[in-house]
Amino acid sequence: MHKTKMAKAHYFNENLNNNISNPRNFWRTISNIQAPPVHSQPAAVKVNNQTLQHPLDVANAFNDYFVGCATTLIAKLGNDMQSERPHAGQAPPTVQSPCIRQEFSFRPVPVSVVTKLLRKQKMKYQTGPDQIPAMLLKISAPAIANPVATLINESLATGYIPKLWKTARVVPIHKSGDSTLVSNYRPISLLPVMSKVLEKCVYTQLRDYYQYWNYLTPDQSGFRPNHSTTTALLKVCNDIQAGMEQGNLTGAIFLDFAKAFDTVDHGILLEKLKNSGIGDRTLTWFQSYVSDRSQYVSISGSSSLPLPVTCGVPQGSILGPLLFTIFINDLPNVCKASTVHMYADDTDLYQQTKSPAAGGRAARTIHRGRKVDQKQTLFKY
């Protein structure tokens, strides 16, 4: 037993030393050392001073809460800013003018690409709403790659996505605090593996398109190759240090946007995709992607009634982070008097001046950005 423990310690110690310069593998090794967390299912929850114990009632309570968080926030912002919101079909104030000369359209996906994607699936038994485990698709990749490629290309050509592929099975995970309060849980969405294979094909083509035309703002460090929280921190710190060397003071505001991913307005997102060069025919596919989505909560062997998801980018999806990046891509256009840097939705606004009295201009800029963001029902300060 002692030799086994020593060998295990040596193995992990060697892995940690070999991955000091690779944060992803380093923390993956740390996770492997630690015991996996145990997520117990709640036996009862409290809603409106009532205790619900039946698994179906508990599941419905969680689903109502998870879906209601975003819609309640949007309704509040809508009431506050109704008179200033853009009319249907009218571009939001921050939408970038089209600057791409070549229209984006989907290319057919080869069978070889689909085979590779299927073989890359992790050996997981947990399933989404379609009850198809990733392990099954992985081991049967050579046999099913051809028909799967046909399904994917048919979806891209017709602009249609099956409704089952737009349904999420949600599992509540306890964060902290009273385990009987639904607000102390976070949702984990499980999507059909087939939908992720389709999304990966779309993601690769869309990412390459934006990279080729250099469309994404350099002020975004999230969800981009060769970017990370480290590069975001270095950018901001370097700007502050450069200002100090010139005798400038730096004033900064760090913004944390509430439910940023869950409150993305689909109409505005589609408008921004169109303005980024997405053709009308291809835009039909994205319209199908964000519309008619639903989710249900699965808990203790019971499933809630499905509820429609009318806003936000799908949690746990492949396309979600890229679509959010496009949605927020033009935020720096609002704050031209200040420097903006973002990591996903975490945003820093800062301005340099030799006189503290000049800070009023930065405050006015931030206030102007706040009004525009509220019009887009994206952020809550």
MARMI-520436 format. One record per residue (C-alpha): residue number from 1; y negated, z, x. Coordinates in steps of 0.1 Angstrom, whole numbers, always signed. Example, Ala and Ser with C-alpha at 12.3 -4.5 7.8 and 13.67 -1.06 7.14 Angstrom:
2
<r nr="1" py="+45" pz="+78" px="+123"/>
<r nr="2" py="+11" pz="+71" px="+137"/>
//
This chain:
381
<r nr="1" py="+0" pz="+0" px="+0"/>
<r nr="2" py="-23" pz="+9" px="+29"/>
<r nr="3" py="-17" pz="-25" px="+45"/>
<r nr="4" py="-24" pz="-43" px="+13"/>
<r nr="5" py="-58" pz="-25" px="+9"/>
<r nr="6" py="-67" pz="-33" px="+45"/>
<r nr="7" py="-58" pz="-69" px="+41"/>
<r nr="8" py="-79" pz="-71" px="+8"/>
<r nr="9" py="-109" pz="-55" px="+25"/>
<r nr="10" py="-107" pz="-78" px="+54"/>
<r nr="11" py="-105" pz="-108" px="+31"/>
<r nr="12" py="-136" pz="-99" px="+11"/>
<r nr="13" py="-155" pz="-88" px="+42"/>
<r nr="14" py="-148" pz="-122" px="+59"/>
<r nr="15" py="-159" pz="-141" px="+27"/>
<r nr="16" py="-191" pz="-121" px="+25"/>
<r nr="17" py="-199" pz="-128" px="+62"/>
<r nr="18" py="-191" pz="-165" px="+58"/>
<r nr="19" py="-214" pz="-169" px="+28"/>
<r nr="20" py="-245" pz="-149" px="+38"/>
<r nr="21" py="-265" pz="-182" px="+37"/>
<r nr="22" py="-249" pz="-193" px="+4"/>
<r nr="23" py="-262" pz="-170" px="-23"/>
<r nr="24" py="-240" pz="-185" px="-50"/>
<r nr="25" py="-208" pz="-180" px="-32"/>
<r nr="26" py="-219" pz="-146" px="-18"/>
<r nr="27" py="-226" pz="-132" px="-53"/>
<r nr="28" py="-194" pz="-148" px="-66"/>
<r nr="29" py="-175" pz="-129" px="-40"/>
<r nr="30" py="-193" pz="-97" px="-51"/>
<r nr="31" py="-183" pz="-104" px="-87"/>
<r nr="32" py="-146" pz="-108" px="-76"/>
<r nr="33" py="-147" pz="-74" px="-58"/>
<r nr="34" py="-160" pz="-56" px="-89"/>
<r nr="35" py="-138" pz="-49" px="-118"/>
<r nr="36" py="-145" pz="-73" px="-147"/>
<r nr="37" py="-166" pz="-58" px="-175"/>
<r nr="38" py="-148" pz="-47" px="-207"/>
<r nr="39" py="-165" pz="-60" px="-238"/>
<r nr="40" py="-153" pz="-41" px="-268"/>
<r nr="41" py="-159" pz="-54" px="-303"/>
<r nr="42" py="-180" pz="-32" px="-325"/>
<r nr="43" py="-161" pz="-15" px="-354"/>
<r nr="44" py="-193" pz="-10" px="-374"/>
<r nr="45" py="-230" pz="-19" px="-374"/>
<r nr="46" py="-260" pz="-5" px="-392"/>
<r nr="47" py="-282" pz="-29" px="-413"/>
<r nr="48" py="-310" pz="-17" px="-435"/>
<r nr="49" py="-297" pz="+19" px="-433"/>
<r nr="50" py="-263" pz="+8" px="-444"/>
<r nr="51" py="-231" pz="+10" px="-423"/>
<r nr="52" py="-210" pz="-22" px="-424"/>
<r nr="53" py="-174" pz="-18" px="-413"/>
<r nr="54" py="-155" pz="-48" px="-427"/>
<r nr="55" py="-151" pz="-74" px="-399"/>
<r nr="56" py="-164" pz="-102" px="-421"/>
<r nr="57" py="-195" pz="-82" px="-430"/>
<r nr="58" py="-201" pz="-73" px="-394"/>
<r nr="59" py="-197" pz="-109" px="-383"/>
<r nr="60" py="-222" pz="-121" px="-410"/>
<r nr="61" py="-247" pz="-93" px="-400"/>
<r nr="62" py="-246" pz="-105" px="-363"/>
<r nr="63" py="-250" pz="-142" px="-373"/>
<r nr="64" py="-279" pz="-134" px="-396"/>
<r nr="65" py="-296" pz="-115" px="-368"/>
<r nr="66" py="-290" pz="-140" px="-340"/>
<r nr="67" py="-303" pz="-170" px="-361"/>
<r nr="68" py="-331" pz="-150" px="-377"/>
<r nr="69" py="-347" pz="-139" px="-343"/>
<r nr="70" py="-360" pz="-174" px="-336"/>
<r nr="71" py="-368" pz="-184" px="-371"/>
<r nr="72" py="-388" pz="-152" px="-377"/>
<r nr="73" py="-408" pz="-157" px="-345"/>
<r nr="74" py="-415" pz="-193" px="-354"/>
<r nr="75" py="-426" pz="-183" px="-390"/>
<r nr="76" py="-450" pz="-157" px="-376"/>
<r nr="77" py="-466" pz="-182" px="-352"/>
<r nr="78" py="-467" pz="-208" px="-379"/>
<r nr="79" py="-486" pz="-185" px="-402"/>
<r nr="80" py="-510" pz="-176" px="-374"/>
<r nr="81" py="-517" pz="-211" px="-362"/>
<r nr="82" py="-510" pz="-233" px="-393"/>
<r nr="83" py="-544" pz="-248" px="-394"/>
<r nr="84" py="-543" pz="-258" px="-357"/>
<r nr="85" py="-507" pz="-272" px="-355"/>
<r nr="86" py="-503" pz="-310" px="-350"/>
<r nr="87" py="-495" pz="-331" px="-381"/>
<r nr="88" py="-461" pz="-348" px="-383"/>
<r nr="89" py="-460" pz="-377" px="-359"/>
<r nr="90" py="-491" pz="-365" px="-340"/>
<r nr="91" py="-485" pz="-358" px="-303"/>
<r nr="92" py="-491" pz="-322" px="-293"/>
<r nr="93" py="-522" pz="-316" px="-271"/>
<r nr="94" py="-503" pz="-314" px="-239"/>
<r nr="95" py="-479" pz="-343" px="-242"/>
<r nr="96" py="-481" pz="-365" px="-211"/>
<r nr="97" py="-491" pz="-401" px="-216"/>
<r nr="98" py="-463" pz="-426" px="-210"/>
<r nr="99" py="-463" pz="-434" px="-173"/>
<r nr="100" py="-428" pz="-450" px="-170"/>
<r nr="101" py="-426" pz="-487" px="-171"/>
<r nr="102" py="-389" pz="-490" px="-176"/>
<r nr="103" py="-374" pz="-478" px="-209"/>
<r nr="104" py="-344" pz="-455" px="-207"/>
<r nr="105" py="-312" pz="-465" px="-224"/>
<r nr="106" py="-276" pz="-453" px="-220"/>
<r nr="107" py="-252" pz="-471" px="-198"/>
<r nr="108" py="-215" pz="-473" px="-207"/>
<r nr="109" py="-195" pz="-445" px="-191"/>
<r nr="110" py="-165" pz="-457" px="-170"/>
<r nr="111" py="-130" pz="-442" px="-176"/>
<r nr="112" py="-130" pz="-430" px="-140"/>
<r nr="113" py="-160" pz="-408" px="-146"/>
<r nr="114" py="-144" pz="-393" px="-177"/>
<r nr="115" py="-112" pz="-386" px="-158"/>
<r nr="116" py="-131" pz="-368" px="-131"/>
<r nr="117" py="-150" pz="-347" px="-156"/>
<r nr="118" py="-118" pz="-337" px="-174"/>
<r nr="119" py="-101" pz="-328" px="-141"/>
<r nr="120" py="-131" pz="-306" px="-132"/>
<r nr="121" py="-126" pz="-284" px="-163"/>
<r nr="122" py="-119" pz="-247" px="-155"/>
<r nr="123" py="-85" pz="-233" px="-163"/>
<r nr="124" py="-97" pz="-213" px="-193"/>
<r nr="125" py="-78" pz="-203" px="-224"/>
<r nr="126" py="-109" pz="-194" px="-244"/>
<r nr="127" py="-119" pz="-220" px="-269"/>
<r nr="128" py="-148" pz="-232" px="-289"/>
<r nr="129" py="-148" pz="-241" px="-326"/>
<r nr="130" py="-124" pz="-270" px="-321"/>
<r nr="131" py="-97" pz="-246" px="-307"/>
<r nr="132" py="-90" pz="-269" px="-278"/>
<r nr="133" py="-88" pz="-250" px="-245"/>
<r nr="134" py="-103" pz="-266" px="-214"/>
<r nr="135" py="-70" pz="-261" px="-196"/>
<r nr="136" py="-53" pz="-285" px="-220"/>
<r nr="137" py="-79" pz="-313" px="-214"/>
<r nr="138" py="-76" pz="-307" px="-176"/>
<r nr="139" py="-39" pz="-311" px="-173"/>
<r nr="140" py="-38" pz="-340" px="-197"/>
<r nr="141" py="-67" pz="-359" px="-182"/>
<r nr="142" py="-48" pz="-390" px="-170"/>
<r nr="143" py="-33" pz="-395" px="-205"/>
<r nr="144" py="-65" pz="-389" px="-226"/>
<r nr="145" py="-93" pz="-402" px="-204"/>
<r nr="146" py="-92" pz="-437" px="-219"/>
<r nr="147" py="-96" pz="-426" px="-256"/>
<r nr="148" py="-121" pz="-399" px="-246"/>
<r nr="149" py="-142" pz="-425" px="-228"/>
<r nr="150" py="-140" pz="-447" px="-260"/>
<r nr="151" py="-153" pz="-418" px="-281"/>
<r nr="152" py="-181" pz="-411" px="-257"/>
<r nr="153" py="-193" pz="-447" px="-255"/>
<r nr="154" py="-191" pz="-450" px="-292"/>
<r nr="155" py="-213" pz="-420" px="-296"/>
<r nr="156" py="-239" pz="-433" px="-272"/>
<r nr="157" py="-239" pz="-468" px="-288"/>
<r nr="158" py="-242" pz="-456" px="-324"/>
<r nr="159" py="-264" pz="-425" px="-318"/>
<r nr="160" py="-240" pz="-403" px="-337"/>
<r nr="161" py="-224" pz="-370" px="-326"/>
<r nr="162" py="-196" pz="-354" px="-347"/>
<r nr="163" py="-207" pz="-323" px="-365"/>
<r nr="164" py="-179" pz="-302" px="-350"/>
<r nr="165" py="-193" pz="-310" px="-316"/>
<r nr="166" py="-226" pz="-295" px="-327"/>
<r nr="167" py="-211" pz="-262" px="-339"/>
<r nr="168" py="-211" pz="-231" px="-317"/>
<r nr="169" py="-188" pz="-201" px="-319"/>
<r nr="170" py="-208" pz="-171" px="-310"/>
<r nr="171" py="-194" pz="-138" px="-295"/>
<r nr="172" py="-217" pz="-108" px="-295"/>
<r nr="173" py="-218" pz="-89" px="-262"/>
<r nr="174" py="-232" pz="-54" px="-260"/>
<r nr="175" py="-262" pz="-49" px="-236"/>
<r nr="176" py="-270" pz="-12" px="-238"/>
<r nr="177" py="-280" pz="+15" px="-262"/>
<r nr="178" py="-266" pz="+22" px="-297"/>
<r nr="179" py="-236" pz="+1" px="-302"/>
<r nr="180" py="-241" pz="+1" px="-340"/>
<r nr="181" py="-274" pz="-18" px="-338"/>
<r nr="182" py="-271" pz="-56" px="-338"/>
<r nr="183" py="-304" pz="-58" px="-318"/>
<r nr="184" py="-285" pz="-43" px="-288"/>
<r nr="185" py="-262" pz="-73" px="-285"/>
<r nr="186" py="-268" pz="-107" px="-269"/>
<r nr="187" py="-251" pz="-139" px="-282"/>
<r nr="188" py="-227" pz="-159" px="-260"/>
<r nr="189" py="-222" pz="-194" px="-274"/>
<r nr="190" py="-189" pz="-212" px="-270"/>
<r nr="191" py="-192" pz="-249" px="-275"/>
<r nr="192" py="-164" pz="-275" px="-278"/>
<r nr="193" py="-153" pz="-287" px="-244"/>
<r nr="194" py="-154" pz="-323" px="-256"/>
<r nr="195" py="-191" pz="-319" px="-264"/>
<r nr="196" py="-197" pz="-307" px="-229"/>
<r nr="197" py="-180" pz="-337" px="-214"/>
<r nr="198" py="-202" pz="-359" px="-236"/>
<r nr="199" py="-233" pz="-340" px="-226"/>
<r nr="200" py="-225" pz="-342" px="-189"/>
<r nr="201" py="-224" pz="-380" px="-191"/>
<r nr="202" py="-258" pz="-380" px="-208"/>
<r nr="203" py="-272" pz="-354" px="-184"/>
<r nr="204" py="-263" pz="-374" px="-153"/>
<r nr="205" py="-280" pz="-405" px="-166"/>
<r nr="206" py="-311" pz="-387" px="-179"/>
<r nr="207" py="-315" pz="-367" px="-147"/>
<r nr="208" py="-312" pz="-397" px="-125"/>
<r nr="209" py="-338" pz="-415" px="-146"/>
<r nr="210" py="-364" pz="-387" px="-143"/>
<r nr="211" py="-357" pz="-383" px="-106"/>
<r nr="212" py="-361" pz="-420" px="-100"/>
<r nr="213" py="-395" pz="-421" px="-117"/>
<r nr="214" py="-405" pz="-387" px="-103"/>
<r nr="215" py="-414" pz="-376" px="-138"/>
<r nr="216" py="-408" pz="-339" px="-135"/>
<r nr="217" py="-437" pz="-317" px="-124"/>
<r nr="218" py="-434" pz="-303" px="-89"/>
<r nr="219" py="-446" pz="-270" px="-104"/>
<r nr="220" py="-411" pz="-264" px="-118"/>
<r nr="221" py="-384" pz="-247" px="-97"/>
<r nr="222" py="-359" pz="-241" px="-124"/>
<r nr="223" py="-328" pz="-262" px="-131"/>
<r nr="224" py="-336" pz="-287" px="-103"/>
<r nr="225" py="-315" pz="-297" px="-72"/>
<r nr="226" py="-327" pz="-280" px="-40"/>
<r nr="227" py="-349" pz="-256" px="-60"/>
<r nr="228" py="-343" pz="-219" px="-68"/>
<r nr="229" py="-360" pz="-186" px="-73"/>
<r nr="230" py="-364" pz="-185" px="-35"/>
<r nr="231" py="-384" pz="-218" px="-34"/>
<r nr="232" py="-405" pz="-206" px="-63"/>
<r nr="233" py="-413" pz="-173" px="-46"/>
<r nr="234" py="-421" pz="-191" px="-13"/>
<r nr="235" py="-445" pz="-215" px="-31"/>
<r nr="236" py="-465" pz="-187" px="-47"/>
<r nr="237" py="-465" pz="-165" px="-17"/>
<r nr="238" py="-475" pz="-193" px="+6"/>
<r nr="239" py="-505" pz="-202" px="-17"/>
<r nr="240" py="-516" pz="-166" px="-17"/>
<r nr="241" py="-513" pz="-163" px="+20"/>
<r nr="242" py="-532" pz="-195" px="+26"/>
<r nr="243" py="-560" pz="-182" px="+3"/>
<r nr="244" py="-562" pz="-149" px="+23"/>
<r nr="245" py="-566" pz="-169" px="+55"/>
<r nr="246" py="-596" pz="-186" px="+39"/>
<r nr="247" py="-610" pz="-153" px="+27"/>
<r nr="248" py="-602" pz="-158" px="-9"/>
<r nr="249" py="-590" pz="-133" px="-35"/>
<r nr="250" py="-561" pz="-143" px="-57"/>
<r nr="251" py="-558" pz="-133" px="-93"/>
<r nr="252" py="-525" pz="-139" px="-111"/>
<r nr="253" py="-509" pz="-134" px="-145"/>
<r nr="254" py="-471" pz="-135" px="-148"/>
<r nr="255" py="-459" pz="-146" px="-182"/>
<r nr="256" py="-426" pz="-139" px="-199"/>
<r nr="257" py="-423" pz="-160" px="-230"/>
<r nr="258" py="-403" pz="-146" px="-259"/>
<r nr="259" py="-372" pz="-166" px="-270"/>
<r nr="260" py="-385" pz="-196" px="-252"/>
<r nr="261" py="-353" pz="-216" px="-253"/>
<r nr="262" py="-345" pz="-206" px="-288"/>
<r nr="263" py="-378" pz="-216" px="-303"/>
<r nr="264" py="-382" pz="-251" px="-290"/>
<r nr="265" py="-396" pz="-273" px="-318"/>
<r nr="266" py="-372" pz="-303" px="-322"/>
<r nr="267" py="-399" pz="-326" px="-335"/>
<r nr="268" py="-422" pz="-319" px="-305"/>
<r nr="269" py="-392" pz="-322" px="-281"/>
<r nr="270" py="-383" pz="-357" px="-295"/>
<r nr="271" py="-420" pz="-367" px="-293"/>
<r nr="272" py="-420" pz="-357" px="-256"/>
<r nr="273" py="-388" pz="-375" px="-249"/>
<r nr="274" py="-403" pz="-407" px="-265"/>
<r nr="275" py="-434" pz="-403" px="-243"/>
<r nr="276" py="-413" pz="-399" px="-212"/>
<r nr="277" py="-398" pz="-434" px="-217"/>
<r nr="278" py="-368" pz="-428" px="-240"/>
<r nr="279" py="-363" pz="-459" px="-261"/>
<r nr="280" py="-362" pz="-457" px="-299"/>
<r nr="281" py="-325" pz="-466" px="-301"/>
<r nr="282" py="-316" pz="-440" px="-275"/>
<r nr="283" py="-339" pz="-415" px="-292"/>
<r nr="284" py="-316" pz="-417" px="-322"/>
<r nr="285" py="-288" pz="-401" px="-302"/>
<r nr="286" py="-311" pz="-372" px="-292"/>
<r nr="287" py="-322" pz="-368" px="-328"/>
<r nr="288" py="-285" pz="-365" px="-338"/>
<r nr="289" py="-280" pz="-340" px="-309"/>
<r nr="290" py="-306" pz="-315" px="-321"/>
<r nr="291" py="-302" pz="-320" px="-358"/>
<r nr="292" py="-275" pz="-306" px="-381"/>
<r nr="293" py="-264" pz="-279" px="-357"/>
<r nr="294" py="-248" pz="-247" px="-368"/>
<r nr="295" py="-232" pz="-215" px="-355"/>
<r nr="296" py="-209" pz="-188" px="-366"/>
<r nr="297" py="-200" pz="-154" px="-352"/>
<r nr="298" py="-164" pz="-146" px="-344"/>
<r nr="299" py="-155" pz="-109" px="-341"/>
<r nr="300" py="-123" pz="-89" px="-345"/>
<r nr="301" py="-104" pz="-119" px="-358"/>
<r nr="302" py="-130" pz="-127" px="-385"/>
<r nr="303" py="-156" pz="-154" px="-386"/>
<r nr="304" py="-189" pz="-153" px="-404"/>
<r nr="305" py="-203" pz="-180" px="-426"/>
<r nr="306" py="-219" pz="-208" px="-406"/>
<r nr="307" py="-257" pz="-209" px="-405"/>
<r nr="308" py="-279" pz="-238" px="-396"/>
<r nr="309" py="-297" pz="-238" px="-363"/>
<r nr="310" py="-330" pz="-256" px="-369"/>
<r nr="311" py="-348" pz="-249" px="-336"/>
<r nr="312" py="-342" pz="-243" px="-299"/>
<r nr="313" py="-319" pz="-260" px="-273"/>
<r nr="314" py="-282" pz="-251" px="-276"/>
<r nr="315" py="-272" pz="-221" px="-256"/>
<r nr="316" py="-244" pz="-227" px="-231"/>
<r nr="317" py="-249" pz="-265" px="-233"/>
<r nr="318" py="-252" pz="-289" px="-204"/>
<r nr="319" py="-283" pz="-307" px="-217"/>
<r nr="320" py="-302" pz="-276" px="-229"/>
<r nr="321" py="-318" pz="-267" px="-195"/>
<r nr="322" py="-330" pz="-303" px="-188"/>
<r nr="323" py="-344" pz="-307" px="-223"/>
<r nr="324" py="-362" pz="-274" px="-220"/>
<r nr="325" py="-376" pz="-286" px="-187"/>
<r nr="326" py="-389" pz="-317" px="-204"/>
<r nr="327" py="-404" pz="-297" px="-232"/>
<r nr="328" py="-424" pz="-274" px="-208"/>
<r nr="329" py="-430" pz="-301" px="-182"/>
<r nr="330" py="-467" pz="-307" px="-192"/>
<r nr="331" py="-478" pz="-270" px="-194"/>
<r nr="332" py="-496" pz="-273" px="-160"/>
<r nr="333" py="-518" pz="-300" px="-177"/>
<r nr="334" py="-534" pz="-273" px="-198"/>
<r nr="335" py="-544" pz="-250" px="-170"/>
<r nr="336" py="-562" pz="-274" px="-147"/>
<r nr="337" py="-586" pz="-248" px="-134"/>
<r nr="338" py="-556" pz="-226" px="-123"/>
<r nr="339" py="-525" pz="-231" px="-103"/>
<r nr="340" py="-493" pz="-230" px="-123"/>
<r nr="341" py="-457" pz="-225" px="-110"/>
<r nr="342" py="-427" pz="-221" px="-132"/>
<r nr="343" py="-391" pz="-211" px="-129"/>
<r nr="344" py="-377" pz="-223" px="-162"/>
<r nr="345" py="-398" pz="-203" px="-187"/>
<r nr="346" py="-410" pz="-177" px="-162"/>
<r nr="347" py="-446" pz="-188" px="-155"/>
<r nr="348" py="-472" pz="-177" px="-129"/>
<r nr="349" py="-508" pz="-186" px="-134"/>
<r nr="350" py="-531" pz="-178" px="-105"/>
<r nr="351" py="-566" pz="-187" px="-92"/>
<r nr="352" py="-584" pz="-181" px="-60"/>
<r nr="353" py="-620" pz="-172" px="-55"/>
<r nr="354" py="-643" pz="-155" px="-31"/>
<r nr="355" py="-659" pz="-135" px="-58"/>
<r nr="356" py="-642" pz="-113" px="-84"/>
<r nr="357" py="-669" pz="-122" px="-109"/>
<r nr="358" py="-656" pz="-157" px="-110"/>
<r nr="359" py="-624" pz="-145" px="-127"/>
<r nr="360" py="-639" pz="-153" px="-161"/>
<r nr="361" py="-631" pz="-189" px="-157"/>
<r nr="362" py="-594" pz="-181" px="-151"/>
<r nr="363" py="-594" pz="-160" px="-182"/>
<r nr="364" py="-608" pz="-188" px="-203"/>
<r nr="365" py="-582" pz="-212" px="-189"/>
<r nr="366" py="-554" pz="-189" px="-198"/>
<r nr="367" py="-568" pz="-184" px="-233"/>
<r nr="368" py="-569" pz="-222" px="-237"/>
<r nr="369" py="-533" pz="-225" px="-226"/>
<r nr="370" py="-523" pz="-197" px="-250"/>
<r nr="371" py="-538" pz="-216" px="-280"/>
<r nr="372" py="-520" pz="-248" px="-271"/>
<r nr="373" py="-487" pz="-231" px="-266"/>
<r nr="374" py="-490" pz="-214" px="-300"/>
<r nr="375" py="-496" pz="-247" px="-316"/>
<r nr="376" py="-463" pz="-259" px="-302"/>
<r nr="377" py="-446" pz="-227" px="-316"/>
<r nr="378" py="-429" pz="-222" px="-282"/>
<r nr="379" py="-443" pz="-190" px="-267"/>
<r nr="380" py="-453" pz="-155" px="-278"/>
<r nr="381" py="-474" pz="-135" px="-254"/>
//
